[in-house]
């Protein structure tokens, strides 16, 4: 699908392309996008905006496949800006690692590798936009001034790291030629043997994308469903931990924007607090009059799920069913479908200090208890994604090919408990490289996608009940390494 959200209209007059003419650089977009999407999570490819030159001018329009309002990085508040910069750093580092891998395994693909390295260089913060927490680069592969040294965003090496030195050498070389030209003609042989500058060779960018072959440890090209190499009935499921978001925002409609969720939830808390105050006054007055309260009926305020359903049916019609009513049955179904011999764990969070961790054990009894636990959940509290991921990671081995593990994070929110999900995901991958985390996003919030990127997992963003069911079903058999297949 072609990117459709226009994020900016920018002039190219003060910029210089790092890879030939700008038009040639822009023509590589589709190839680079396809390479990145083949080997990395799709959201990583969204780092590069799609350029569309305006004919007859120096204006270039930039488009993204993300949804939301684009905001320039420098206009964000401190914490939001820092989070976006970390994502930008992580994604650029992932692209540079991919470039190095292409160079190492497929030397004939060096032109692709160099184009990827150039793509993560950009003229400055004025060309970085953020859409729902996700960084997007305009004029990637460009520098602000052709005389300026090229400083990549992260990592890298080779030619780019030598560029400042070569630029200085070229300046000295040109000065020497100028002195030779002005020198008296009786000494014409001063630099007679000096080599003339050569035109750089034109790189042939072909449309074919070479694959990265499998290694001896059966690591495959990105997270793919095991059904691509094994019949579904023969797939050997790896140990699995489901991290389930039971925070209060799960009471809201599936596709409701965050700003509406925040507004309505604040209204709920205000009314609930007022209700409790009235109830306390009534109890106090009854004690003064010497009459004991006959019943507590009517003193309890409805929970957030019931209150949203009663007061905002039009929002449910507009944005879809409440998330809890969609997710809980699907998680119960997942618990039923996981083979009894497969290790299965559940982490449920309902607040910063309310994280429940359960192992189902083997057999039907353990599965039944886990299903009943999920069935009885009622959304409440905040979102401790980082701490919950730590719990899930501790429940799996993941240290070798023989002991892999999957984590499926089902969430609709952003970290609210001062944790860093991205850092936790990187720590899990470092300690247990055979664990992958898939992120199933319910709602538009996007900050948790770095968790999948860091661990080689996949990001699912379903917008309907059917898509959510398909995402959860696929996540349990998808990994960046081969799962077992019965003979």
N, C-alpha and C positions, 0 to 999 in steps of 0.2 A: 504494500500500500504506500503510495507516495505521500510524503509529509505534507500536511495541509495547514498547519498553524504558522502564520507568518509572525516571526518574532522581531524583525527589524528590517529597515531600509538604510543601508550604509554606503558611504562613498569609498572608492578604492584608490583615490588619487594620491594619498599619502602613504600607501602601503606597497610592499614588494613581495611577490610570490617567492617561496623558497624552492619551488620545483618547476622552473620554466615560467612561461607566461601564466597569468591568473586563469585564463580560459583553459589552458592545458591542465592546471592544477584542479580546477573545478570539475573537469571531465572525468577525473579519477573517483569522484564521490561514490558512484554506484558500485565500483569495484571494491573500494575500501569498506563501504557499508556491508557488502556481501561477505567479505573476508572476516570482518569483526563479528558479524552475526553468526557465522559458521562456527567460530571457535570460542566465542565469549557470550555471556548473557545479552539478549537484545537491547537492554537498556544501556549497555556500554556503547553500542553503536549510535545511540541517540546523543552522545556527546558531540558528534559532528553534525551541525546544521546543514541542510541542503541549500546550496547556492543557486540562485536564478538571476542571471544578469539581465538588466533592463536595457533593451536594444537602444543604441544611439546615445548612451550616457555612461557615466562612471558609477552608476548606482547598481548595487547588488542587493537583492532581496533574499532574506534567509528564512528557511522554513524548518519546522520540527514535527516529528510524529507524536510528540507528547501533547497532553491536554492541560490547559490552565492558562494563567496570566503570566507572561514573561516579565521578569523584573531584572534589571541590570544588577550584577553581583555587588557593585559598590554601593547600591541603594539599599541593600538589606541591612537589618540590625546585626549587631556583633555576633550573637550566637548562631543565627541563621546563616550569616556569611561564613563563619568558621566551618559549619557543617557542610555547606556547599563546596568550600575549598577542599575539605578532606575528601569528599566524593570525587571532585575534579582530579585531585592528586592520585587517588586509588585507581580511577579509570584510565588515566593517562599511563600510569605504571603498568596496568594490565595490557594496554595496547603496545607499549614498548617491549614488554616480555614476549608478546605474540610476534612482534617484528624480529626479535632476536631468535625465536624458535624457528621462524620461517628461514632466516639466514643460515641457521645451523643445519637444518634438516634438508632444505631445498635450496642449494646455492643458486640455482637458476631463477629463483624467485626474489633475488636481491632487490630488484626494482620495486616490488611490492613492499618489502621490508623498509626500504628507505622512505617510500611514500608514507607509510604508517608512522615512522619516526618524525617526519616533517609535519604530519597532520596534528600532532599534539603540541606544536609550537604555535603561538598566537601573539598578536601585537600588544596586548595588555588587558587590564580588567574591563575597559570600556567595551570589549568585544566578547565578554562572558555574560550570558543571561542565565537566569534560574527559573525553572518552571516546576511548581509544586515540589520544591526542594532539589530538583535535578538540574545539574549544570549543563549548559549547551554552549558550544563555541561557534561564533561567527568569524569569518576570515581565518579559519584554521589554515595552517601551512603558510602563513604570511608573517612578515615583520613590519614594524612601523617605519623603519628607515633602512634603505638598502645598505647603508654604511655601518649600521648597528650590528653588534655581534648577536648571534642567534642563541638564545638561552632556552633550552627545552624545559618543559614543566617538571618532568621527573625522570630520573635514571638516564639511560641512553649512554652513548659514547661514540666511538668511531670518529667519523668525519666531523660531526657536529661539535664534539668536544675540542677538536683542533681548529675550529673555524676562527676564533679570535686571533690565534697565533698566525694562521695563514693570511688573515686580513692584514695584519701588521706587516708581514713579509711582502705582500703584494704592494702595499703603500711604499715600502722602501724600494722595491723593484721599479715602480713607476717613477720615483724620484731620480733614481740612477739613470733611467732612460731619458728623462727630461734634461739632466745635466749633460748627458752625451750629446743630445741634440743641440744644446747651446754652446758646447765646447768648441774652441777654435778648430777650423778644418784641417790645420796641419797635423793634428793628431786624431785622424778619423778611426783609428783601429782600437780605441780604448775598450769598447765593448763589442768589437766586431763578432765575437763568438757567443754573445749573450743569446740565450734561447728566446724566441718570440712566443708570446702567450698563445696557448692553443684554445680553440673553441671547445667547450664541454661537449661530450658525446650526447646525442639524443637518445633517451631511454625509450625502449619499445615497450609500452604497457599493453599487454594482450588481455583479452577479456576472460581468459581461462583462469580459474583460481586453483592453484595446486593444493592438494590435501596434505595435511600433516599426518604421516603414517602412525599407526598404533605402536606404542612402545612394548617392550617385553613384559611389562607389568599390566598389560591390558587396560591402560588408560585410553579412553576414546575421545573423539573430537567433540568435546563439550557434552553437556547433559542431554542424553537422548533416552527415550523410552526403551526398555528392554525388549518390547515387542518388535523392534527393528531387527533383532538378531536371534530371538527366541520365541517360540509359540507361547501365547499367554498362559496356557495351562501348565507349561513346564518351567516358568520363571521361578527361581528360588528367591523368595523375598528376603532382603537383608533385615537385620534388627532395625526397628523403627520407633521413633519417639515423636508424638504429636504435641506441639505446643499450641494451646488453644487460648485465644483472647476472650476472656469473660469480663472485660471492663465494661463500664456503663454505656460506652458508645455503641456496643453491639445491640442495644435496644432500638437503634435508629434504622431508617430505611437503607437498603443496600447501596444505592448510588447517591445518597444525600451528600452535598458538599460539606466540607469541614466547618465552614463559617456558619452554616445553618445548624449543624449539630451543636456547635459550641453555644449558639444563641438560645436554642430550645432547651439544652441541658441546664444552662444557667437559670432559665425561667423555671424549670422543674425544681431545682435546688431552692430557689427563692420561695416558691409556693409550699414546698415541703417544710421548710424552716418556719414559715408563718403558721402552717397548720399545727405544727408541734407546739408552738407558743400558745396558740388558742387552747389546745388540749390541756396544757399544763395549767393555764388559768382556770379552766373549768374544774380540774381536779382540786385545785387550791380552794375555789369557792365552795365546792361540795364539802370539803373538810371543815371549813369555817361554819357552815350551816349545820354541821353534825350529821349530814346525810352521806353515807358511803355510796360510792359510785356503784350502780347496779350492774353495769356491763362496760367492758372496754371496747365494745363494738362501735365503730365509727371513729375511733381515735387514731387508727393507723392510716398513714398516707399510702396510696398505692405505689408499688415499685415502679421503676422508670419504664420498664417494658409495657406494663399495663397502662400507665399514664400516657405514653406516646401513642399507643394504639387508640385510646379513647379520645384524645384531644387533637390528634393530627392525622385523621384518616385520609385527608386530601394529599398529604405529603407521601403517605404510603402508596397511594394510587400513582403519584407523580414519579417517585424514585424507586419503587419496588418494595418487596416485603421487608420486614424487619430482619436484620442480619442474624440475630439469635435464632429466629424461626427457620432460617435457611441452613445455618451452619451446624446447629446441634444434630438434626437428623442425619446429615451427611457424615459427621464424625462418628455417630453411633453405627452407621452403615459401614464405615471404614473399619471400625473395631470388629464388627462381625465378619468382614471379608478377609482380614489378615489371618493366614493359616495358624492354627493353634500351636504349632511347633516353633513359630517365629517369635522372638523376643519383642514385646510391645510395651511401650511406656507412654505415659500421659503427664504433661505439665500444664496446669491451669492457673492463670493469674487473674485475680480480682482486685488488685491493689498493690501498692509498693511493698507492703508487709504481708501480703496474702498470696503466697505461691504454693500450690498443692502439687506434689509429685507422687506419682503412682506407677508401679510396675504391675502389669497384668499377670505375669507368670504364664505358665503353659496350661492349656486345657480350657474347657468351656466356662467353668466357674469363674475364673479370673476375668474372662472377657465380659461375662454378664455383670460382674461388679463394676467394671470400668464403664460399661454402657449406662448403668443406673446412675453412676456418679455424674456423667455428662447430662443425662436426662433431667436431673434435679438442679442443674445450675441456673442461676438467675443473674443477669449482668449487674455489675456493681464495681465501683472503684476505678483506679488508674491503670497505667500501662507500663509494667516493668519488663520490657522486652529483653534487655541485656541480662538481667539476673535470671530470667526464665531460660534463656539460651544457655547460660552457664549450667543450670540444673540439667537441661537436656543433654548437653555435651558430656556431663559426668556419668550419664546412664549408658553410654555407648563406648565400645572399645576403640574401633577406628584406627588402630595403629599399623595395620598391615592389610594386604590384599585378602587374607583369609578372615579378617575381622572387620568388614566394612560396616557402615551404619548410615542411616538417613534420618534427618530431622525435617518435619513438615511444620512450618510456622504459619498458622492461620491467624491473621491479625487485621485490624482495621484502623490502627492508630499509630502515633509516633511515641517514642520513648518519653515517659513523663516522670521517671523516678531517678533522674540524674545519672543514669547509666549510659554506656556507649556501645550500642549493639554492633557497630562496625568493628570496633576494637575486640570485642568478645568473639566475633566470628573469625577474625584473623588469628586470635589466640587458639581457638579450637582447631583451625586448619593447620597451624604450626605444630601443635601437640599431637593431633590425630588427623593426619592427612587423608585418611580413607573415610572421612565423614563429609557428607554434602548436606547443605541446608537449602530446602526449597521454600520460597515465600509465596503464600497465597494471600493476595491483598484484597480485602473486602472494603471498598471505599476508595476514594481518590488519593489518599495520602501515600507518599512514595519514599519516605526516608529509609525504610527498612530494606530497600532493594540491595544495598551494599552488603547485606548479610549473605545473599545468594552469590553475589559477585565474588566475595572473599573466599567462599568455600566451593566454588564450582557448581553451585546449584542453579536453579531456574526460577524466574519470577513469573507468577501467574496473576493476571489482573482481570478476573471475570466480571462481567457487567450484568449477568443474568443468573438465575438459579441453575439452568442447564449448564452454563459455562463453568460455574463454581463446582458442580458435581463432576464434570469432566476434568477440571484442574486437579481436584483432590485425588481422583482415581488415577490420573496419570502420574502425579507426584510420587506415589508409593512405589512405582516401578521405574523411576527415572534417576539416572546417576551419571556423573562424568567418568565412571569406570564400569566395566562389564559386570553385570549381575550373573549369578549362577543360572545354569540352564540344565534341567534334568535330561538325561540321555533316554 
